[in-house]
């Protein structure tokens, strides 16, 4: 049997959306703008109720 591989990746940062209260993780596409990211989605950013 092959040896088990362990993940060496660090945990990704998490933020909480102020509109819906959901937690969302860092994404590669947000790498440059992560400090400015506040909402989990465009719908929450617009304030559209779900």
C-alpha positions in Angstrom: 0.0 0.0 0.0 1.3 3.5 -0.7 2.1 5.8 2.2 -0.5 8.3 3.2 0.1 11.8 2.0 -0.5 14.7 4.4 -1.7 18.1 3.3 0.9 20.8 4.1 -1.3 23.6 3.0 -2.0 26.3 5.6 -5.6 27.0 6.5 -7.2 29.7 4.4 -8.4 33.0 6.1 -12.1 33.2 6.8 -14.4 36.2 7.0 -18.1 36.5 7.9 -20.5 38.3 5.6 -22.3 41.1 7.4 -25.6 40.6 5.4 -26.2 36.9 5.6 -23.9 35.9 8.4 -22.2 33.1 6.4 -18.5 32.4 6.6 -16.5 32.5 3.4 -12.9 31.6 2.6 -10.1 33.3 0.8 -10.1 32.7 -3.0 -7.2 33.1 -5.4 -9.1 35.7 -7.4 -9.4 37.8 -4.3 -5.7 37.6 -3.5 -5.0 41.2 -4.4 -8.2 42.6 -2.9 -8.7 40.4 0.2 -8.5 43.3 2.7 -11.3 45.1 0.8 -13.6 42.0 0.4 -16.5 42.4 2.7 -19.4 40.4 1.2 -19.7 36.7 0.2 -21.5 37.4 -3.1 -22.8 40.1 -5.4 -26.3 39.5 -4.1 -25.2 40.3 -0.6 -23.2 43.3 -1.8 -26.4 44.7 -3.5 -28.5 43.9 -0.4 -30.8 41.6 -2.4 -32.9 39.5 0.1 -32.6 35.7 -0.3 
